[in-house]
Amino acid sequence: MSVAARSVTGMTAAFIARQEGLGSRFDAIAATDREIAAAFARRAAQVDEARRFSEATTPAEASPGGRWTAAMVAEREFVSELAVTLRLPQRTAETLIAESTALADDLPATRAALAAGEISYRHAQVLVRQAWTIPAAGKPGFEAALLRTAGHLTAAKLKYKARVLRERLHPETILARHTISLLDRKVLIEADADGMASLWLYDTAERVTAAHLRVSVTAQSLQCPTETRTLTQLRADVLTDLLLDGVTPTSATSGTTGGSGGVSGGVGVGVGVGIRATVNVTVPVLTLMGQSEEPGHLEGYGPIDPETARKLAGGATGFTRLLTHPETGVVLSVGRDRYKVPKPLKKWLRLRDETCRFPGCNNPAGRCDLDHSLDWQFDGLTAHDNLANLCGGCHSLKSETGWTVTHLPDGFLHWTTPTGRTFTTEPAILIHTTLPATNAVPPPQKPAPDETEPPDPPEPEPAPF
């Protein structure tokens, strides 16, 4: 055999060995993925069994004096404890319970395919969510038609196929379903890394498409030889400018807008120019002075870079600066150059908590109740270590069910579930309640009110974070 032939043979053997080695590793990955799918199937069965047990053992009557029925108390206790057990928001836990029930009762073949590892849980979710509104008689055929190819499709491809099939089987017209879905339109914010965030809009297809087209056309009109921004960057800048300083059409008579964004009735009056929500930014004093690069803290988001923090604290529209001691974290000052400062304790608690303090809840503190952890009627104090921000739903959950809470030092809350399990929630910002004995820097004293000063203007609405 020639040298060249031996070289080719050696390369071929090495190539075959490499491919076989990779193949065995991919087989191991696939086996693990099947185990994960089977674990999801077990979890779904366990969630549904726990739901059935909870419902079967619900007391006939609720505790005296409560506003909720026994069934409501049992249902909310079950959902909330499942949520904190799996570290899920309560709405997500509710969806998991509904999915688990559907797999157990309505789509047994999907549950079997999941348990066998033939499909992933994401595939199962596609089938469950598309099948929810299909008549019971049509579900077996819907399920069988999709499972024939589900194991070979991505979840996105399966969703498209399921959506097309659902249109043929759904008893209601698409117009009727679209009218109901209109009620779910919403805007969400999602924090990202490096001082960035995403804004999500869920609305009708024509509005979202039209909004994207307007942003794109405006961005394209700004392109020129001297423009250094990309089209993608221009779209982002245009949309931000429109949202922060744009004009919202409204009616002078009815105060409503038309479905297409136009004015409905009366004479259109542009409002909204320059309107800004009020946001709190916490800045260490040394950062503000340029002697430290410690990040600031933007309410509803988290850490921001020092330069942005200094800029916002310097008087940017719509922001309230809060200066903190560089070592203790004690609030030294709140800006008063824009609007009336809220009561000190309320402000302090809003900064400390930032969101609802029930485990897993992210409703902003600005839209929460200040709850006495130990009720006022039982001699609870109106003090920082007996108060916490709770949204309306979580406040009712604490009042009407077996959930209890105890305050720990530094704003930590110790929650106990109705079954006796415990979870701890942390404050958004650690603000010490006392200064250290040495090297203490006391907060500045509030000046005595000037009797001749006019009253402060009304406080603007808090930012929708």
Secondary structure, DSSP 8 states (H G I E B T S, - for coil): --HHHHHHHHHHHHHHHHHHHHHHHHHHHHHHHHHHHHHHHHHHHHHHHHHHHHHHT--SS--TT-SS-HHHHHHHHHHHHHHHHHT--HHHHHHHHHHHHHHHHT-HHHHHHHHTTSS-HHHHHHHHHHHTTS-GGGHHHHHHHHHHHHTTS-HHHHHHHHHHHHHHH-SS-HHHHHHHHGGG-EEEEEE-STT-EEEEEE--HHHHHHHHHHHHHHHHHT--TT--S-HHHHHHHHHHHHHHH--B--BTTT--B-TTSSB-SS-B--B-TT---BEEEEEEHHHHTTS----EEETTTEEE-HHHHHHHHTT-TTEEEEEE-TTT--EEEE--SSS----HHHHHHHHHHSB--STT---BGGGSEEEESS-GGGT--SSGGGEEEE-HHHHHHHHHSS-EEEE-GGG-EEEE-TTS-EEEE--SS---SS--SSS-----------TTS--------B---
